[in-house]
């Protein structure tokens, strides 16, 4: 079997506890090196014992929500912190939100957790036409400089943002790379799509081989391709093999 010179992560929701044995299997087989767990609100009490018994590295992702209601978002983030504390997660990934960037920055500062990584955005939100903060490197640099947090570089978001901003995707990825990403997100998608997509590798037309050349050896890459939750993660394995065979 071919191998990848990267640390590969599987992304699941905190409600996907039925996949416990399958996660254990692919981790034992060294097909993944960590789990990225997206926290569904109000699931800590009912799922934390299952996730903690995995005994594997975990990264936490907070719920995706524009930072508009700070009290509600603090509640969401506090639960993500609980997961991170219990699972000894080194990183908590968060979307920067929309609206006034200075207000977003002040809200992010209030979280006060050096495990936070800010994820770059695709310019437009998925379900609305609101413009998101963190879609271009200058905007992101403003956020990172003010907060002191790190960066999660989502490749699909960068490609979508580049299309909306009218610049070349590889130049945008390179500009983000200068900001020292700690984790990368990767999936396939429509190259000229104006909104974010999460497709299986080979279902879109991203130049994946060229993209992989822009990701440094040894980097952490979370695969954000779809998963059949009713299955046994076989679709994830297919995506992984596609990446190995590029």
Secondary structure by P-SEA (a helix, b strand, c coil): ccccccbbbbbbccccccaaaaaaaaaaaccccccccccccccccccaaaaaacccbbbbbccccccccaaaaaaaaaaaaaaaaaacccbbbbbbccccaaaaaaaaaaaccccbbbbbccccccccccccccccaaaaaaaaaaccbbbbbbaaaaaaaaaaacccaaaaaaaaaaacccbbbbbbccccccbbbbbcccccccaaaaaaaacccbbbbbbcccccccccaaaaaaaaaaaaac
